[in-house]
Amino acid sequence: MTAPNDNANATRGISYEEPLSFERSRPGRVGYSLPELNAEERAALAAIPSDLLREELADLPELSEVDVIRHFTRLSTWNTSVDHGLYPLGSCTMKYNPKINEVVARLPGFAAAHPMQPAGLAQGLLRLCYMLERQLAEISGMDRVTLQPAAGAQGELAGIMMIRAYHEQRGEGRTKVLIPDSAHGTNPASAALNGYSVVPIPSGDDGILHPEAVEAAMADDVAALMLTNPNTLGFFESHMVRIAEIVHSKGGLVYGDGANLNAILGVARPGDLGIDVMHFNLHKTFSTPHGGGGPGAGPVGVVNQLAPYLPVPVVAKVAGPEGERFALDYEFPHSIGRLHANFGNVGMMVRAFAYIRSLGPDGLRRCAEMAVLNANYLQARLRDIFSVPYEGAVMHECVFSDKSLEATGVTTLDVAKRLIDYGYHPPTIYFPLIVHGALMIEPTESESLEGLDRFVETLLTISREAQEDPELLRGAPHNTRLRRLDETQAARRPILRWQAPSD
Ligand SMILES: *Cc1c(COP(=O)(O)O)cnc(C)c1O
């Protein structure tokens, strides 16, 4: 192990420790140069009441600018990001974020807007929010959109709250929500948080939902069906329209999980397929950096029937003597209330707006087409290495299993860990739950053909390694700062289902 050093090349290795900034602190070292205080300024400083001075801040590390910049730059290289390379995390849609979106989000009028700024002084920002609402409504075929929720999960919560409010308003005490067994865990969680019991609906052998299965479960006590289209196996729910009819015929509503909207942008609209309420993941479909707990935005679109229940405030366009103005409207007596302080994660709205405007309708459609083409290319090239649990042309992501590696003892987890050694972020693993040893790959539209080929070559290499030297994979990753955590017990444990099957 070598000593701590500042050599940039060493930052990628595993062989040294990065000291804390506190450990590098040297008395009197500073990262700024300011002129000496004059007498007046010294007097002003001395006049600060002592009870407002915080003693505990006296121990901050004392570092030069170089120390600070190098420390944080080195730390940043321990991480991975979409700016490093392919980040094929299925369902999460980690696409490249055009830098122009960042430039726009950093414009002082947006970035420095105060959350409590009165509407009269935030007209540009409110106009942007209003326009983004209209764009999302047009893209999705919904009537109204709220930008407030801070994540897809919170959007689901909001959507199901609106569904509950709608039924309660009509005096109907519905108690159940139907959810396909391929669903993301946040779907049953959102239903359960609203007091509903969850009824799982089995997917067919072809990986999609069939009208017969919905018909069998649909009853007068069902508040809603929640489904994801394309679903988490990457398939388009081609019976969507019929399924929505079945749910509506018994007075239920249809919730669309829009996390996979990037696959159908400009091609199909959830509203036209019978969806009554849906969330958008701005941070998946409409660029915006995410991951590592970074910011999210989960706007929710609704049909007019549900508009009275939208969270407040709603951005409204009002005609006045000086022309068109934008205001925050709180007058929604049936509103489910407020879901977020102030107005949500506004910076992400600016990025999404820039993304949508710079691509335009044709560009958005091309995003979907390229994402679908890329996923099918990977499915076709990787099917010799990994098993394909559900056959069929996919949309924007493809799901494999580790069944083909059974004889080697190598599992999906080992493949994922080995990919890290080759500089790739692993794909989503062990999800969806209905695929044993799942490996879920989403290339997005960001990748070039050569980039996809390099990824395929890497997986081919890894599958050779699995045959020749399985221990190499079981010990991976080898080139990272931290080695594998002891998660073997967790990985071998039977997969916990969100609702135990009846047997
Ligand atoms: C990501 C995702 C969610 C949840 O969205 P967050 O923004 O992470 O809260 C819900 N459903 C599906 C299918 C997802 O991929």
The ligand as an ORCA input file, in Angstrom:
! r2SCAN-3c Opt
* xyz 0 1
  C     -38.141      4.095    -11.133
  C     -39.457      3.454    -11.130
  C     -40.457      3.850    -10.220
  C     -40.222      4.815     -9.088
  O     -39.718      6.038     -9.479
  P     -38.744      6.900     -8.547
  O     -38.611      8.179     -9.260
  O     -37.486      6.118     -8.417
  O     -39.426      7.047     -7.210
  C     -41.705      3.264    -10.342
  N     -41.944      2.331    -11.281
  C     -41.003      1.910    -12.149
  C     -41.355      0.876    -13.181
  C     -39.722      2.449    -12.093
  O     -38.779      2.043    -12.951
*
